[in-house]
Amino acid sequence: MIEGSDEILFCEETPDAPSSQRGWRVLIVDDEIDVHQTTVFAMRGLQVLGRPIEFLHAYSAAEARTVLIAEKDIAVTLLDVVMEDVDAGLSLVRNIRETLGLHELRIVLRTGQPGYAPEMDIIRDYDINDYKTKSELTRIKLYTTLTAAIRSYNQLHTIAASRRGLDLIVRGSAKLMAERGINEFASGVITQITGLLGLPPEGLIIARRNDSEPLSTDSLRIVAAAGRYAGLLNQPLTCVDDAEARELLMRCLSEESSVFGASRTALLLGSSVGIVMAAYLDSADPIGETDRQLIEVFCSNIAVCLENLDLFSQLSVSAYVDPLLKLPNRTRLVQEIDHRKRKIGGEEEILILLDLDHFSETNEALGHHYGDRILRAVGARLSERFASPVLVARVHGDTFGLLGPLSRLKYHDVTELFQEPFDLDDSEQMISATFGSVLIFESAGDGSETIKCASIALKRAKANGRGSVARYDREMGIEVQERVRLLRNLRSAFQHDRLFLCYQPQIELATGRIIGAEALIRWKTESGELIPPDRFIAIAEYSGLIVDIGQWVLRNACHRQTCLEKAGFTGFRMAVNVSIAQFRHPQFIDVLKQALADTEINPAQLELEITESMAMLEPDYVIGVIRTVKTLGVSVAVDDFGTGFSSLSYLQRLDVDRLKIDRGFVNAIRSPGQTTECIAQTVIQLGRNLGLTVIAEGVETEAQARLLKQMGCHEAQGYLFARPMDSADLTPWLEARRDTGCPVDD
């Protein structure tokens, strides 16, 4: 049973999250219905690693075995120990590992009878990942447990996928690569290596003739360059400014061995037919042993691949071609939709998705080989019936996509294909399908959004009964249309000065002294309605409008700080939130410099706030921008700290000045000694150990402020001290507290 009333931070919905992104599948195995219902209710709306949680249910160990055989990609099972038998859960654990061979699946045992199965014995004797009593699993602990298990599953799954990817490289056809040059092959190598290591596609590859010519930087030519090296293609190695990179590559070639440094890596890619190649990567962190082994296997095959430069072309094609049916895949379909949307004029285009009825049941009953024969037969008939300009694609599983002009794609012609049996080599079978469609110009957004709209129509058709047809309409797309409407209104509001800033004061807990404020953007419509930021900020980021809005916020906040400074509030710090879109913008530093110059603000009184999750998204790039910001004298804070799962070593590399405790952790504080305060206390101690100032947001009660102060938190903001106020109210509020501040009782 899930007990307690812990507050949980719900993840914000990402507007451009791909519709095809499946949730993490979690199997609840328990003979108590209440446990199933309570678990699902407690986790409702939560996301892990940006993906929702989907629950499957079994009410006995026997039923769980059936589910595990039938269903794929189950990440975690929450397993009761005692069900139809006293050891049913433990027997199922052995069955999962030894019989079913599900080694990536994470198992969390839950028991209401802790005395029956001692925890140490269970952990020692069984291959499980966690063991909890049901009374332990409060809402936040359940979320933490699931998050840890899913992260572990994702890592194992990624490693397995990498191994499969390497196997594909080894076994891939080399036919088309002969038509490509060495430059394109080398570019593909960078793509593959960085993808396997989870690094940005950045690096360079050098090549030389494998002859008697002495090894020198002049004899080495750059045949592939990506990221910050992009401008060096076809140049000699001497053109690389980084001396350490040059030396590492020379060492790699002279020693004829890959070199793994602390933050730099040089890989010997092998030699063949007179060519020797080596790759250089900025690896940021040391490459682990497992990744080294995978990369060494990859590199050992490059020599073979070089004999037929067909390989990379095949790998590139495989990114857009379904390996089973040799049809365009979902990625290619998205690309083609985007291309056709950009065309001006011409006939209206339609996307039709068709889903084979009862395919899963057939696949499971008769085997995957039989299911593959069905898919091949359907794909062949669709391709035979619809030629260019109609694109036939396999979107996923048993779902196919047809994209083309309305005159070439009529429902009758598509449905008619399923009126005759399909030839499955030695037999014939009738196959039915359900259809959903959308006119591509009726869908907002890119090709992924268009597929999402067609998927909405397909779901509506399935709800009407197998074999049905449905077309996307306004009612189905109300959410998309609302997003477009909101974005249009936001653009208008920005252009007509209906956005404004509020300022929430920040205080020093030890003295109660007012030390600064955070600038917060607000939007009031012409009718006087206040639109909350959580409704429009994500839309602004999705559309790119956040760059212009962010520049406006920065300049106005700086101007307000200088006005307060002139009014006698010296040393007043102004905190401004910065989005990842602003950080990514090539002119961000220039915009910051111009704002500093135009407003004449003291850079030391300006602080930029970035979220922890944003800092982790592109770590090397963000670290570089932060370093540049710091050279200007501006400080940097990490907002929402504790929600992004960043490592200690990464935090040290960020070189920030302040950690901001997320309001979710502040809300969880109740009274001294309770576990709900542990995360806040940990963040505070971490910040102090690193020499960083720690500020808590969302402080609403004196008890919270008092406990934060006792924990050693330096600063705070929240309704206890002041609500956000506009510029007209801020100055008199500060004036009234010029001498007294906002004292916090011990």
C-alpha positions, 0 to 999 in steps of 0.5 A: 500500500502506498502511504504518506502525503509527500509532495511530488514535483510533476514534470512539465509537458514538453510541447514538442515531445514526439508523439511516438515516444512510448512510456516506460512500461511497469508491471505491477504484480500483486494479489491486492487490487487496492495496491494496483489502484493506489500505485497508479494513482500515486504515479499519475501524470509523472514522467521519468527521463521525459517519458510517462509511465505505463502500467501493466497489471497481473494479480498472481505470479502465473498471470505475471508469467503470461504477461511477461511472455506476451509483452515486450519492453517492460522496464520494471516490475513491482512484485509482491512476495506473497501471493497465491503461494507464500513464495510465489514472488520469489519463484517468479524472480527465478523464472524471470531471470533463468527461464525467460532470460529477462536480464534487463528487466529491473525487479523491485520486491514489495512485501507486507510481511517483512518478517517472512522473507528477511531482506539481507537473505533475499538480496543475497540469494536473488537477482533483484534490484530493490526490496521494500516493505509496502509501508516504506513506499510513500509516494515520493519514495515510490517515485524515487525507487521507480526512477532509479530502476528505470534509469538502470534499465535504460542504461542496460538497454542502451548498452544492448542497443549499442552492441546490436548497432555494432553487429549491424556495422559488422554485418552490413552490406558494403554495396553502395559505399563504393559509390561514395568518397572517403570524406563521406565515409569518415563523416559517418564514422564520427557519427557512429562513434559519438552516437555510441558514446553519447557525445555531441557529433564533434571531432575530426578524422585524419587519413594518410597514404600507408606507404614509406613516407615518414609520419608528419603533420604535413602528410596527414589530411583532415577527411572529416570534421564536425562541430568546432572543427567543421571548417577544417575539412580537407586541410592538413593537420597543421591547420588544427590550432589545438596542439594537444589534439595534434600530438595525440593523433600523432601518438596514436599513429606512431604507436599504432594504438588508440589513446584514451585520455582523461578528456581527449581520445584518439582512435586508430581506425585501422588501415587498408588498401594504402589508407590509414585513419585516426579519429580525434574526439573531445570526450569530456569525461574518461571513457569507461571500460565497457565503452572502450571495449565497444569502441575497440570492436568498432575500430577493428572493423573499420579496416575491413570497411575501408576495403569497400567504402560502400559501408557508410552509405549503407549505414546512412540509408539504414537510418531512413529504411526499414530493415525488414521491409526495405521501405522508407521508415518513420524518419524518412516519412517525417523528412518527406512530410516536411519537404512537401509542406515547404512546397508552395502551390500544387495539389493538396497532400494527404497522409494515411496511416493504416494499422493491421487488425489483430496483428499482435495476436497473430504474431504471438499465436503463430510466431514472429516469422509468420508475422514478418511474412504478413508485413512483407505481403502487405508492404509489397501490395502497397508498393505495387499499387502506389507508385511515386509520387506516393510514398509508402512507409513503415511507421512502426510495428504493423502501422504503415503510412501512405503520403501523396496527392489526394487524387492518387490516394483515395480511401476506396483505392486503399481499402480495396487492397484488403478485399482480397487475400494476401499470398503468404508463400504456401497459404492465403490469408485475409487481412483487415486494417483500420485507417486514419488520415490527415491533410498535411496542411491541416496539421500544425508543426512539423512532420512528426506533428502531422503523424501525430494528427493522423495517429489521433484519427487512427485511434478514433477509427479504432474506437469506432471498430476495427476496419473503420476509417477516420479523418483528422478534424478540428475537434480532434486537434483542439490541443494543437490549435490551442497551442497555435492560438496561444503562440499567435497571441503571445507574439501579438502581446510581445509586439504590443508591450503586454508583457511585463516584469515582476520582481520577487525579493530575495533575502539573506536568512542570517540577517534578514537583509534584502539582497536582490530580486528575481525578475519574473515575466508576466502576460496580461491580455487586452481583456485583463486576464493574466496568463500564467508563465507555465502556459506560455513559456514552453510555447515561446521556447518551442517557437523560438520566440523565447530568444527575443523575449529573453533579450527584452527581459534581460535589458529591462531587468538590468535597467531596473537594477540600475534604477534601484542602485541610483535610488540608494539600494546599493549592492542589489542583485538582479537574477534573470532566467535564461532558457537553453534556446538563448544559450544556444543562440550564436549572438547570446554573448553579444546580446549580454555585452550590449545589455551591460553596456547600454544599461550601465549595470555593474556586472557583479549585480547581475545573475543569470539563472539556468535550470539543472536539466538545461545545463545537462542537455549540452554540458560541454557547450553550456560549460563553455558559455558559462565560462565566457559569462563569468569573464564578463563579471556576471554570476551564474546560478543553477535553478531547480537544483536536485531535479536533474540528476547531475553528478558531483564532478559535472557540478564542479565543472559548471563553475557556477556561483549559486545553487537554487533549491527547487520549491518542491523540496522546500514544500516537502519540509515539515519539521526537524528530523523528518525525512522530507527535509533530507533532500533540501539539507543534502543540497545545502550541504553540497553547496556549502562543501563546494563553496557555493551560495545556496538559495531556497525558492518557494519559502511560504512559512516561518517554519520552513525559513527557520529550518532552512536557516538552521540547515545553513541555507544562505538565502531565500525567496517566497511568499513568506517574505514577498510576492512578486510585484511590479516595478511601481510597487518594488521601490516603495516596498524596499524603501519601507524595509531599508533599515529593518529588512525581513528578519527570520526568527531562530 
